Amino acid sequence: MENIGLKYQFGIKDILMVLGMGCFVYFNSHYFLFSFQIVIGLVLFPLFLIKNAQQTGNYKFAFFALAFLILASVFQLQVFLFAAWACFIIYLLEFYYGNVGYLPLFFVGAISPALYYVVAIFSFPLRLELSEISCYLFQKIGYAIENKGSYFVLPNGANFQVDQACIGLKMIGTGLISGILILAFQERKNQKQYSFFAIGSLMLLLSVLLVISNLLRILALVLVQSLPGSLSHELIGLASLFIYAVLPFYLLTHFWFKPKRNLINAFWAEPNKFIKLVPTIGLLALSVFSYFFLLVRTETKRDLPLEKLELNGMQKTPREDGVMEFKNDSVLMYIKPAIKAFEGGHPPQICWQASGFELCNFKEQKLGDFSFMLGSLKKGENVQYTAWWYDNGEIKTIHEWEWRRRNAAPFRVINIITLDSLHLQSQVDYYLRNSLFP
């Protein structure tokens, strides 16, 4: 009878884990983004992860899950629901199988779609800044090169554009996952765990190394004039990531930072009957919450001033997610609904790439006190010219921190596309000087 009871108890644990993972995938299937780097991380991470079987019944990740649920309720953002489910899965793992430390929490952050959006939004201005720094360094050593935003003018007058992935998800995501795998390897080797503060500090340090590696990558690509898509371009990228970020990080954790939390001291040896029911109750409650959360979010977010907006001589067509399209024979304009300071807000650098366009020759432009981004879009032989900025009627800017910091009045993305660059300039001039919204 004891053997039967043990088998039954083991089965309940596994059933709850499988149900939890299934619900996690189901409620976040439309949100989670798979990539080669994420798949490799998911395969390798469990091989390095250690657990303390003496320390079961841990509840810290249950509190994390509850905190993210509260944030999801208040802000109605999918990222918090994703984090709540991830923390709940880690809670189930610790409750039944043993303490796994804080690395799984950071691993979830590294594979979260939130990382994609944050990098896609904030890496664009960072990439332009790194290009300026690269140009400055070249000029200091006597190499006559000029920076034009997203591309360089070489001494022979030719334009050279560096691949957009130089400071994007591909490099940042791969680097962070590699760093977490290194920490997991160090934990397993030393049979000790890093504290939350130690992991956070090390991840911050790794982020700095990744930015430096991207800067050095840009310098190398320009020096050898390695074109995007070529084998040398990819090899330089991989070498820069390994030599300037991954290897220094490994040496740092190997020689200077050692895990110090011993794998001992159980919170409780045997949970009571009520505590044993908490995972099941939590799974049901989280599933019910997720169902109604997604039901509410399916309602289209409305921006009434944008819905009422009419532009003379332009046909108006509502698009998905509340985006409004205005067009005539020579101009196409997208105005994206009002966004809050903590939201993503359909940045064009994401949307156009998702539509299959290549962003080329982008640079920041000024018109009086206003700033906007100007460049071209390529798709096969098709070339269009585009400009965009964030606009709240008074402030017009492309700087992410500026509009998020000054979000008292709602900002909307204004994106104009034409087939002629001169015509685009006249349209930008008109709409920057005349406010669309009061």
PyMOL commands that set and color helices and strands:
alter all, ss='L'
color gray80, all
select helices_A, chain A and resi 2-28+36-48+60-75+78-97+103-111+113-140+164-167+169-190+196-224+231-255+273-297+304-308+320-322+348-354+400-405+421-433
alter helices_A, ss='H'
color red, helices_A
select strands_A, chain A and resi 146-147+151-153+159-161+192-193+261-262+315-318+324-327+331-339+358-367+370-379+382-391+396-397+411-418
alter strands_A, ss='S'
color yellow, strands_A
deselect
rebuild
show_as cartoon
